[in-house]
């Protein structure tokens, strides 16, 4: 399982998932890419999960067709201190999520 951390999420969040192969959009050189292009690049590079705070992605893209799963972090802000408490639930979701699924973690 390869995870891509979206650029709307703080990069240090990556250090909370050291058991997984996780890269950031910035590390991949994909900063500024639109969601559709980002999903295509993910698929081409073998990423299976996108970790994001973008709650509208599911309504803007055909995630079933993209063949990737999306974990949406839902907190009062995109700041690291607000997202860190969600990480235990994120780890649980990563063990069950399948391609095309969208799962929200946090407070909706």
SULZI-V969749 format. One record per helix or strand. SS is the DSSP state (@ for helix, = for strand). FROM is the first residue (numbers start at 0). LEN is the number of residues. Records with the same first field share a line. If there is no record, write none. Layout:
SS: FROM-LEN  FROM-LEN
This chain:
=: 1-4  20-4  48-4  68-6  101-5
@: 10-6  24-4  34-10  56-4  62-4  79-5  86-8
